[in-house]
Structure formats: structure tokens, C-alpha cells
Amino acid sequence: MKLSDMFSTLAENARTFEQRAAEWQDDMSARNDEMMAGARKWQETALQRQDELNAQMRGYFEEANENVRTQWQTMQSAWEEQFQKMREKGEEMREQALKSGHFPDWAEAYAAQMVAFAQKMQDEASTAIAAATEARAKGNPKKKG
């Protein structure tokens, strides 16, 4: 192979690489936009689900007897306290990630962890709803009090 052919091949390979890199970058930008749109949509539906759940919980709470209300308030306080601790720890970790320059990776991992946690909580709620439905089907009426 002549030296001029080698330079020509190298130049062509460099152009091809630049073209592919530009295409990859465009593709990644498009995916990022899609992921951001998906995240916004998920957040909107999560807020809507939370509002629906809050309304449902208010309904259950209004029908519950005093003992159940007291138990619920104790449990709710414990959950809120635990959630606040998780938020504080997450904030500490976020600050460390910002300082270390690894924030994007940390943010993705944190989001994945929170989604997994939310799914566990949804599973727990589904189990509780199934248990309540089963108990009512067996004839355990709601007690008013």
C-alpha cells in the first residue's frame, strides 16, 4: 500500500468516525429527551396517584374506629420520620456526588433506588388491600366507633 493510499484511508476512516460520533450524539440527545419526557410523565402520574391514594386514605380514616385511627397515626408518624431520614441521607450523598463530579451517575442510581423502593411500598399496599378484601369477604364487617 502506498503512503498516499494509507493517508487517504486514514482520512476516510476519520470522517466515518466523526459522522458516526455525530449520529451517536444525536441519538443520545434524542434518548435523553425521551427519558426526560418519560420522567416528567411518570412524575405527573405519580402525583395523580398520590392524590387519589390520599383521598382513598381519608375515606378509610373517616370510617375507622378510634383505636384504628390512633394506630394509623402512630404508624404514619414512624413512616414520615423514616422518610425524612432517607431524604436527609440522600441529600448528604447528593452533595458528595456533586463535589466528586459523579452526580449524573449518582442521580440515576438514586432514581432507580427510589423507584424500586416505591414499588416495594406498592407491593405492600397491594398485600394490605388484598388482606382487607379477603377479611371483608369472610364476613369481618367494618367496626364503627
C-alpha positions as CSV (number, residue, x, y, z in Angstrom):
1,M,0.0,0.0,0.0
2,K,1.3,3.4,-1.0
3,L,1.7,6.1,1.7
4,S,-0.9,8.3,-0.1
5,D,-3.4,5.4,-0.1
6,M,-2.8,4.9,3.6
7,F,-3.3,8.6,4.4
8,S,-6.4,8.6,2.2
9,T,-7.8,5.5,4.1
10,L,-7.0,7.1,7.5
11,A,-8.7,10.3,6.4
12,E,-11.8,8.4,5.2
13,N,-11.9,6.4,8.5
14,A,-11.6,9.6,10.5
15,R,-14.6,11.2,8.5
16,T,-16.6,8.0,9.0
17,F,-15.8,8.0,12.7
18,E,-16.8,11.7,13.1
19,Q,-20.0,11.0,11.2
20,R,-20.8,8.0,13.4
21,A,-19.9,10.0,16.6
22,A,-22.3,12.8,15.5
23,E,-25.1,10.3,14.8
24,W,-24.5,8.7,18.3
25,Q,-24.6,12.0,19.9
26,D,-27.8,12.9,18.1
27,D,-29.3,9.6,19.1
28,M,-28.2,10.0,22.7
29,S,-29.7,13.5,22.8
30,A,-33.0,12.2,21.4
31,R,-33.0,9.4,24.0
32,N,-32.2,11.9,26.8
33,D,-35.2,14.0,25.7
34,E,-37.4,10.9,25.6
35,M,-36.1,9.9,29.1
36,M,-36.8,13.3,30.5
37,A,-40.3,13.4,28.9
38,G,-40.9,9.9,30.4
39,A,-39.7,11.1,33.8
40,R,-42.0,14.1,33.7
41,K,-44.9,11.9,32.7
42,W,-44.1,9.4,35.5
43,Q,-43.9,12.3,38.0
44,E,-47.3,13.7,36.8
45,T,-49.0,10.3,37.1
46,A,-47.3,9.6,40.4
47,L,-48.7,12.9,41.8
48,Q,-52.1,12.0,40.4
49,R,-51.9,8.5,42.0
50,Q,-50.8,10.1,45.3
51,D,-53.8,12.4,45.3
52,E,-56.1,9.5,44.6
53,L,-54.5,7.5,47.3
54,N,-54.7,10.4,49.8
55,A,-58.4,10.7,49.0
56,Q,-58.9,7.0,49.5
57,M,-57.0,7.0,52.8
58,R,-59.1,9.9,54.1
59,G,-62.2,7.9,53.3
60,Y,-60.8,4.9,55.2
61,F,-59.7,7.1,58.0
62,E,-63.1,8.7,58.4
63,E,-64.7,5.2,58.6
64,A,-62.2,3.8,61.1
65,N,-62.8,3.5,64.8
66,E,-60.7,5.5,67.3
67,N,-58.3,2.6,68.1
68,V,-57.5,2.2,64.4
69,R,-57.1,5.9,64.0
70,T,-54.6,6.0,66.8
71,Q,-52.6,3.1,65.4
72,W,-52.7,4.7,61.9
73,Q,-51.4,8.0,63.3
74,T,-48.5,6.2,65.2
75,M,-47.6,4.2,62.0
76,Q,-47.8,7.3,59.8
77,S,-45.6,9.3,62.2
78,A,-43.0,6.5,62.1
79,W,-43.1,6.3,58.3
80,E,-42.8,10.1,58.0
81,E,-39.8,10.1,60.4
82,Q,-38.1,7.3,58.4
83,F,-38.8,9.0,55.1
84,Q,-37.2,12.3,56.4
85,K,-34.1,10.3,57.5
86,M,-33.9,8.8,54.0
87,R,-34.2,12.3,52.4
88,E,-31.5,13.7,54.7
89,K,-29.2,10.8,53.8
90,G,-29.9,11.3,50.1
91,E,-29.1,15.0,50.4
92,E,-25.8,14.2,52.0
93,M,-25.0,11.7,49.3
94,R,-26.1,14.2,46.6
95,E,-23.7,16.8,47.9
96,Q,-20.9,14.3,48.0
97,A,-21.7,13.3,44.4
98,L,-21.7,16.9,43.3
99,K,-18.3,17.5,44.9
100,S,-16.8,14.4,43.4
101,G,-18.1,15.1,39.9
102,H,-20.1,11.9,39.8
103,F,-23.6,13.5,40.1
104,P,-25.2,12.1,36.9
105,D,-24.3,8.5,37.8
106,W,-25.4,9.1,41.4
107,A,-28.7,10.7,40.3
108,E,-29.5,7.8,38.0
109,A,-28.7,5.3,40.7
110,Y,-30.7,7.2,43.3
111,A,-33.7,7.5,41.0
112,A,-33.6,3.7,40.3
113,Q,-33.3,3.0,44.1
114,M,-36.3,5.3,44.8
115,V,-38.4,3.6,42.1
116,A,-37.5,0.2,43.5
117,F,-38.5,1.4,47.0
118,A,-41.8,2.8,45.7
119,Q,-42.5,-0.5,44.0
120,K,-41.9,-2.3,47.3
121,M,-44.3,0.0,49.0
122,Q,-46.9,-0.5,46.3
123,D,-46.5,-4.3,46.7
124,E,-47.0,-3.8,50.5
125,A,-50.1,-1.7,49.8
126,S,-51.5,-4.3,47.4
127,T,-51.0,-7.1,50.0
128,A,-52.8,-5.0,52.6
129,I,-55.7,-4.3,50.2
130,A,-55.9,-7.9,49.4
131,A,-56.0,-8.9,53.1
132,A,-58.7,-6.3,53.8
133,T,-60.8,-7.5,50.8
134,E,-60.4,-11.1,52.0
135,A,-61.3,-10.3,55.6
136,R,-64.4,-8.4,54.4
137,A,-65.4,-11.3,52.1
138,K,-65.2,-13.7,55.1
139,G,-67.7,-11.5,56.9
140,N,-65.5,-9.4,59.2
141,P,-67.5,-6.1,59.0
142,K,-66.0,-2.7,59.5
143,K,-66.4,-1.6,63.1
144,K,-67.6,1.9,63.6
145,G,-66.6,3.6,66.7
